[in-house]
Amino acid sequence: MARPPKPERKTELLDQIVEYLLDKTFASLSFRTLADGLGISSYVLVYHFGNREELINEIVRHIEARHDAMKPENPEDLTPEGFREWLREGWNWLLIDRNRNLQRLEFEAAVQDPVSPAPRGSATRKFAFWHSFITDWLVAQGVPRERADPAARVFTSSLYGLQYDYVLNNDRAAVEQAVDLSLDLFLQSLETSLQRGR
């Protein structure tokens, strides 16, 4: 009977695989090229991941998990100034070169998902989480849910767009300025909306 894979070895392998992929694409990934790049047998990869599709699924989950530490417990706990600080801190982290490359891999996986025979759905769930989080934060600030939901979608989509901008153009200063402007406009809109009572 075959021994079950050790979870700690799988995590260790995923860390090595992610580092290897920082300057590569999923499209070029095969067990053979990956095994050669890591200096291991392709049988090790088959043993831990089964097939290429499951390998990519595990890599994407591993990459996406890096965001988990950024998620505050409750949106209600953030004041508008706390929201600004939390978002800026997250952006400073996202703009690290390594995270830019990981975001590129996330985008690559996400755009292939809609046409995949077995979609992961993780990119959709991740967007839904952030959209819901910001909606709940706006509601906690006093914005009616029917107004908060589309406002949160616009803001979430603009942040995703700015991540895409950074992946494509690698212009950190320009993206930081755009994030600050987007955040200023979002919070000003919140303040105006609350003053008008809607």
C-alpha positions in Angstrom: 0.0 0.0 0.0 1.3 3.4 -0.9 2.2 5.9 1.8 -0.1 9.0 2.0 1.7 12.2 1.0 3.0 14.3 4.0 1.2 17.6 4.2 4.4 19.4 5.3 6.3 18.2 2.3 3.5 19.3 0.0 3.6 22.8 1.5 7.3 22.9 1.2 7.0 21.8 -2.4 4.4 24.5 -3.1 6.7 27.2 -1.6 9.5 26.0 -4.0 7.1 25.8 -6.9 5.8 29.4 -6.4 9.3 30.7 -6.2 10.2 28.9 -9.4 7.1 30.4 -11.2 7.8 34.0 -10.3 9.2 34.6 -13.8 7.2 31.9 -15.7 3.6 31.3 -16.8 1.1 28.5 -16.1 0.8 28.0 -19.8 4.4 26.8 -20.0 4.1 24.6 -16.9 4.4 20.8 -17.1 5.5 18.2 -14.6 8.7 17.7 -16.6 9.7 21.3 -16.8 8.8 21.9 -13.2 10.7 18.8 -12.0 13.8 19.9 -14.0 13.6 23.4 -12.7 13.3 22.2 -9.1 15.9 19.4 -9.5 13.5 16.7 -8.4 11.8 13.7 -10.1 8.5 14.3 -11.8 7.3 11.3 -9.8 7.5 13.4 -6.7 5.1 15.9 -8.3 2.7 13.1 -9.4 2.8 11.6 -6.0 1.8 14.9 -4.3 -0.4 16.5 -6.9 -1.7 13.7 -9.1 -2.1 15.6 -12.4 -1.3 19.0 -13.9 -4.8 20.4 -13.3 -4.7 19.6 -9.5 -1.1 20.9 -9.4 -2.3 24.3 -10.8 -5.3 24.3 -8.5 -3.0 23.8 -5.5 -0.6 26.5 -6.7 -3.4 29.0 -7.1 -4.8 28.2 -3.7 -1.4 28.6 -2.2 -0.9 32.0 -3.9 -4.3 33.2 -3.0 -3.8 32.3 0.7 -1.3 35.0 1.0 -4.2 37.5 1.3 -5.7 35.8 4.3 -3.6 37.7 6.8 -4.9 41.0 5.3 -8.5 40.3 6.1 -9.8 42.1 9.1 -12.2 40.3 11.4 -15.1 42.7 11.2 -15.6 45.6 8.8 -17.6 47.4 11.5 -14.3 47.7 13.5 -12.8 50.2 11.0 -13.4 53.9 11.1 -13.0 55.8 7.8 -9.5 56.7 8.8 -8.8 53.1 9.9 -10.2 51.9 6.6 -7.8 54.2 4.8 -4.8 53.0 6.8 -5.8 49.3 6.4 -6.2 49.7 2.6 -2.9 51.6 2.2 -1.0 49.1 4.3 -2.4 46.3 2.1 -1.5 48.2 -1.1 2.1 48.8 0.1 2.3 45.0 0.6 0.7 44.2 -2.8 3.2 46.5 -4.6 6.2 44.5 -3.5 7.8 43.0 -6.6 7.3 39.4 -5.5 3.5 40.1 -5.0 3.4 41.7 -8.5 4.6 38.5 -10.0 2.2 36.4 -7.9 -0.7 38.7 -8.9 0.3 38.1 -12.5 -0.1 34.3 -12.0 -3.4 34.9 -10.2 -4.7 36.9 -13.2 -3.5 34.3 -15.6 -5.4 31.5 -13.7 -8.5 33.7 -13.3 -8.9 34.5 -17.0 -8.6 30.9 -17.9 -11.2 29.8 -15.3 -14.4 30.8 -17.3 -13.5 28.5 -20.2 -12.1 25.6 -18.1 -14.0 22.3 -18.1 -13.6 22.3 -14.3 -13.5 25.9 -13.1 -11.9 26.6 -9.7 -14.1 29.6 -9.0 -11.6 30.9 -6.5 -11.1 34.2 -8.3 -14.8 34.8 -8.3 -15.1 33.9 -4.6 -12.2 36.2 -3.8 -13.8 39.1 -5.6 -17.2 38.3 -3.9 -15.5 38.4 -0.5 -13.9 41.8 -1.0 -17.1 43.2 -2.6 -19.1 41.9 0.4 -16.6 43.1 2.9 -16.6 46.7 1.5 -20.4 46.6 1.2 -20.7 45.6 4.9 -18.3 48.3 5.8 -20.3 50.9 4.0 -23.5 49.7 5.7 -21.8 49.9 9.1 -20.9 53.5 8.3 -24.6 54.2 7.7 -25.0 53.8 3.9 -28.2 52.0 2.9 -27.4 48.5 1.5 -29.0 49.2 -1.9 -26.5 52.1 -2.3 -23.6 50.4 -0.6 -23.6 47.3 -2.9 -23.0 49.1 -6.2 -20.6 51.6 -4.6 -18.6 48.7 -3.2 -18.6 47.0 -6.6 -17.2 50.1 -8.3 -14.5 50.5 -5.6 -13.5 46.8 -5.6 -13.4 46.7 -9.4 -11.2 49.9 -9.5 -8.8 48.3 -7.0 -8.6 45.1 -9.2 -8.0 47.3 -12.2 -5.2 49.1 -10.5 -3.6 45.8 -9.6 -3.9 44.9 -13.3 -2.3 48.2 -14.2 0.6 47.5 -11.9 1.1 44.0 -13.3 1.2 45.3 -16.9 3.1 48.6 -16.4 5.2 48.0 -13.3 4.9 51.7 -12.5 4.6 51.7 -8.7 4.6 55.5 -8.2 1.7 56.0 -10.7 -0.3 53.2 -9.2 0.2 54.5 -5.7 -1.0 57.9 -6.8 -4.1 56.4 -8.5 -4.8 54.3 -5.3 -4.7 57.4 -3.2 -7.0 59.3 -5.5 -9.4 56.4 -5.7 -9.4 56.1 -1.9 -9.9 59.9 -1.5 -12.8 59.9 -3.9 -14.4 56.8 -2.3 -14.2 58.3 1.2 -15.4 61.7 0.0 -18.3 60.1 -1.7 -19.1 58.3 1.6 -19.0 61.5 3.5 -21.2 63.3 1.0 -23.7 60.4 0.9 -24.0 60.4 4.7 -24.4 64.2 4.8 -27.3 63.9 2.4 -28.8 61.1 4.4 -28.6 58.4 1.7 
